Amino acid sequence: MNTTEKHAYCIIAHNEPEMLETLVNTIDDERNDIFLMIDKKTDVGVFRDISPKRSTLFLTRRINVRWGDISLVKAELEVLGLAAKHGPYKVYHLLSGVDLPVKSQDYIHSFVASHPAMEFVNISYDETDKADVINKTRYYHFFTPFERHKIRAVSETFRFIDRLLLKGQKIVGVRRKHDYELVKGHNWASITHPFCVFLLSRQKDILRDFRYVPCADEIYKQSLLKNSTFRMFQMETYDSSMREIDWQRGTPYVWGSDNTDADIEILKTSTALFARKFSMKHAEMVRKVVASLHADP
């Protein structure tokens, strides 16, 4: 099958090998190829059972990914870059290892085909998010990777230092310059080959401009898309990335944590293609989502 008609699933996994195995099984289809990065600090041996039967699996160079750090941007560009080398693909789905599709592969392929040349990327126009972008990009945040250190005293110390440095930068008038409007949204997206190549062509600029920007993975794709001629898919009543993510009950909420049956109904009636996040701590929820993919329409 020509890759131009195939989908590339680009996955970054940190933990939960059973969840990743479940995700791979749900997207294992001859119309897909799978590109997988396993976080460098994770024991790769626990992922030994990941072996699709109908899709081709490619493993990327491993990167030590740290929360909020530019390393996650590097990881995204790494997995997208490997996929593009084996492409071109019709679409590149960027997923975490704890995501799941909530629609069948037939539905996902049909939906993408019916919306050609569209970028499924989330951009927030909320005033709070606009202010957050300014705070994150106007000043240098040097210690973001350490602010979620497993030792609480260490994380609190670095948060304190960061606050002091921010005050100092404001006093002396530091203001980072960017050549285009900056916006944000959540980082998981589905993009076309031309936009993927565009991002990869700007890799050096991206890594320079967004270094020391907290959670830059939520800003760089959105900003480059906003200031380009690429077309973003838009729905007035739904997230344009076609991801079902509950930010009201968690950061994000893990499906099945509260009420499995109620959550299943939310996902069944959702217009999204994918949802996050899941955990095998709530295996019944995962099982029911997978079962729904094979149910009669």
ABEGO torsion letter per residue (X at the ends): XBAAABBBBBBBBABGAAAAAAAAAAABBAABBBBBBBBAABBAAAAAABBBAABBBBBBBBBBBBBGBAAAAAAAAAAAAAAAAAOBBABBBBBBAABBBABBAAAAAAAAAABBGBBBBBBBABAAAAAAAAAAAABBBAAAAAAABABAAAAAAAAAAAAAAAAAAAAAGBBBBBABBBBBBBABBBBBAAAAAAAAAAAAAAAAAABGBBGAAAAAAAAAAAABABBBBBBAABBAAGBBBBAAABOBBBBGAABAAAAAAAAAABABABBOBBBAABAAAAAAAAAAAABBX
